[in-house]
Structure formats: C-alpha cells, structure tokens
Amino acid sequence: MKAILTVQNFTSDFVTTFWTPIFVGIFLAIVAYALWPRNRAAFDEASKMPLRED
C-alpha cells in the first residue's frame, strides 16, 4: 500500500510541477493572440457574423 501512495505522490508532484505552468503558458498565449491589436479586425468581423443576414 505504501508503494501506491508513493506513486500517487510522484504523479501529483509531476503534474503540479511540470504541466500546470505549461498549461498556464498556453492559456496566456491564447489570450495574447486574442487581444493582439493586429487580430482586432478579424475578431470584430467574426463577432458580427451571427447578426448578418445572408
């Protein structure tokens, strides 16, 4: 039983140490892309798409 707890602790430490900062970095990159001034026109056009009548 002690070995199982050690594996769980290792897995938890691994996820916390390595994957959390990676996913935070990916999230921040997506937010930066969405808020970048160069992409504003494309996102403004996409936001009006549901209101357009084809």
N, C-alpha and C positions, 0 to 999 in steps of 0.2 A: 504494500500500500504506500510505503514511503517513496518508492520509485515513481509511482504515478503522480504524487504531489510534486516531485521534483520536475517531472516533465511538464506538468501544468504551469509551474512557476517559470520554467525556462521559456515556454511558449508565450506566456503572458509578458514576460520581460522583453522577449524578442519583438513581439507586436508593438508594445509600447515604445521601445527604443528606436526601432527602425521604420515601421510602417506609418505610425502616426505623423511624424514630420514629413514623410513623403506625401501622404495624402493632404496635409495642410499646404504643402508647397504646390501641389496640383490644383487645389481649390483656389489658392491665391493667384496662380497663373490664369485660371479661367476668369476670375473676377477682373484681373488686369486687362485681359483680352476684351472682355465685355465693356469695360469703361474706357478703353483707349480711344482718344479723340478721332483717330483715323477710321474707326469702325462705326462711328456715330450715324453716318448716313445710311449704312446698310441696316442697322438696328432700328432706326426711325422708319425706314420703309417697311421692314418686317412687322413693326408694331401696328401699322395701318392696314395690313393685309386682311384682317378679319372684317374690317369695315368697308372694304372695296366691294363693289358690285360688278361682277364680270359680265 
